[in-house]
Amino acid sequence: MGTVEPEIKFRSDMDVELIKSAASDADVLWAARVSTKGESSLAELEADPQRSKGLINFLMRDRHGTPFEHSSMTFYISAPIFVFREFMRHRTFSYNEESGRYRQLVPVFYVPGPDRKLVQEGKPGKYVFKDGAPEQHKLVTEATQESYRQSYRSYLEMLEAGVAREVARTVLPVGLYSSMYATCNARALMNFLSLRTRREDSTFPSFPQREIEMVAEKMEELWSELMPLTHEAFEANGRVCP
């Protein structure tokens, strides 16, 4: 029986889910106060973080970073492989990604949406991205989709011929969607957000690729609900990782 060719799907969005967490503003407080209160800092486990909003802001402002490390968040992320390769530059995260050695990869591919800026101008470090013309968007859509179809067809042909999955996958492009779990603490996440989101009011402006920024924006939204005071202090102090 031959390999059944699955339907090829094209997407322009990203999936981010918070799978589990142990993260709250109170975690910052008891971690910080152990330096002056010792064992009595345990009382902060049940304290109202709103009463210590100023302490969180002080820690963020003066870049006392370690109290923000006593938290944990695990995200499930579905995005193109090229996004993950940028993501894994952040070595303070822990990762587990699906593997093309052990399963047949699903044909879901990234195609830039109509709002994706296509034209790059300027010198390295000073690039400006501008909207593409309708014919450029049409070219990008048609060329990427055709390339994806051909590469996945070749992948299936090799699997059908008995070639190992780890060899057959070599023809697949980085626009293929993959999935992974990424675990981090709040300090690591703030470092990620400071580099992978663009905000005009940031102390140190960053210029991330739009696709990883789309992931970062969703992660930040979920984190801001877990640790609203820490997120508020992060924004108020120029989005600088403490």
N, C-alpha and C positions, 0 to 999 in steps of 0.2 A: 504494500500500500504506500503511495507516495505521500510526501509531506503536504499537508493542507495549507494553502497560502492564506494567511489571515488578512483582514482588511487593513490597509494602510491608513493611518490617521494623521492629520496635521493640526498642530496647536500653536497658539502664540501666547499662552498664559502659563503660570507656574502654580503649583500646589504646595502649601505649607500648612501642616497641622501640628499642634502642640500635643504630643502623645502623653507625656507625664511631666510633672514638675514638683520640685520642693524649693520654692522661691517666694520670698515675701520681703517687704521692707523691714520687718522685724529681724530678719536674718542679718541685716547690716548692723543693726543696733547692738545685739548681744555680742557680735563678733568685735565690734569697735570698743565696747565698754569693758571687755575683759582686761584691757590694758590698764585701766584705772580702778576697776571694781573687783577684779578677780572673780571668785566664785559667786559673788552677789550679782554679777552680770546675768546670771541665769534668770533673774526676775524679768528681764527684757523679753523672754520668750512669750510672755502673756501680756506685755505692755502694748498700749495703743501707739502705733508708729507716728500718728499725727502729732502726738505730743513731742516728738523728737525730730520733727521735720527739719529744724535748723541744723541738727547734728549731721543728718544725711547731706544737706547742702554744703556744710563745712567740709566734710570728707571729700565730696566731689570737687569743690572749689580748690582745695589745697592738695588734691591728688593723693590722698591716703587710700590707696586702691585695694589693699588686701581684704578689708571687711566686705567688699562686694564679691568676693570669691566664694562665700559660704552659701551658695545656692546651686541649684541644678535644674536644667531644662532640657528635655529631649524633643526634638522636632523631627517629623517625617517630612521629607522634601522630595518632590518630583519636579525635575528640571532637565534641560539638555546637558549632555556630558560636558560641554565646554564651560558651563556654569560651575559644575562640580570641580573642574580642574582649577578654576580661580578660587573657589571656596576652600579647597584644601591647602591653599597657601596659609590659612589660619590654623596653625599647628596647636593652638590651645583648645581646639575642639576635638572630640572623639567621633570617629566616623565608622559606619558600616554600610557599604553600598552593595546593591545587587550585582551579581557576577555573570558575565556572558560565558564563563567556563562551565557553569553548572545548570544553566537554563537557556532555552531558546528565547532570544530577546524579542520583545513585542515591538511591532513597527509603528511607533508613535514618534513623530518628528516635529522639530520646531521650524516654523515659518514666521518671519517677522510680520507683525500686524500692521495695519494701515497707519498707525500713529508712531511707528518706529522711525526715528530719524535715520536717513540712509547716507547722507553726504557728509564726508569728513574733510574739514579744511584746517589749515594752520600747521604749525610745527609740533614735534613731540613735546608733550607737557603743556601745550597751549592749543589743543585741538578744539574746534567748534563743530558741533554736529547740527546739520540743517535738514529740513524736510526734503524728501525725495520727490521728484516729479512723478506723475501718474505712470508714465512709461517705465520709470525705474522700479517702482513698486511691482508693476506687472512682470518685469523681467526677473526680479528677485523671487517672486512667488512661483513663476513657471520653472525657472532654472533649478531652484532648490527642490521643488516637488519631483521633477523629472530625475534629478540626481539621486534623491532618496529612493524612488521606485527602482531605479537600476541597481543601486547598491544592495537593497534588500532582496531583489530578485537573485542577484549573484550569491548572496548569503544563503538563501534557501536552496539554490542549486548545489552548493557545496555540502550542505547538511544532507540533502537527498542522496548525494554520492557517497555518503559515509565519512565525510571529513569532520574532524573533531570540532566541537563548538568553539574552542579557544583559538582555532585556526580560522574558521569561517568568519568569525566576528571581525577580523582585521579589515574587511572591506567596508564596514559600517562607519558612517561619519559621526563627528562630534555633535551634530544636531539631533542625534537620537536621544530620546528621553530616558533617563535612568532614575532610580529612586534610592534614597539613603536615609539613615537615621543620623542626626547630628546632635551631640550632647555638649553643653557648655555651661559655664557659670555666668553671672551677670557681667562681671568684668570683661570676660572674653567676648561676650556679645556686644558690649559697648565698643570695644576695639573694632570688632567687625563692622558695626554700624557706622562708626566714625569714618571708615574707609570706603564702605560700600553703599553709602547713600550720599546724595548731593543736597546740601542745604546752604542757602546763601548766607545764613547767619552763623555758620560754623566758624570756629576760631581758625581751624586749618581746613580750607576747602578741599574737597575730594572730587574726583571725576571718574566715577565707576562706569563700567559697561552697563548699559541699561538692563540687560537681562538678569544680572546678579542683583542689581538694585531692586528689581521687582520682587525677588525673593526676600531681600533684606527688609523691605517695607512691610511685608506680611509678618516676618518674624518680630519686627519692632512693635507692630500693633498688638500681637499676642503678649509680648513681654510687658508692655505698658499697662496691661490689665492686671498682671501679676504683681508688679512692683511700681505702682503709680508715682510714689514720692521719689523713688530713685530715678525713674524716667524723667520726671519733672526737673529734678536737679541736673540731670544729664543735659537736657535741653537748655536750661537756664545758664549753664556754665560752658556754652559754646560747643557742646557735643564732643568734648575731649575725654578720652578714656582716662580714668584716674590711675 
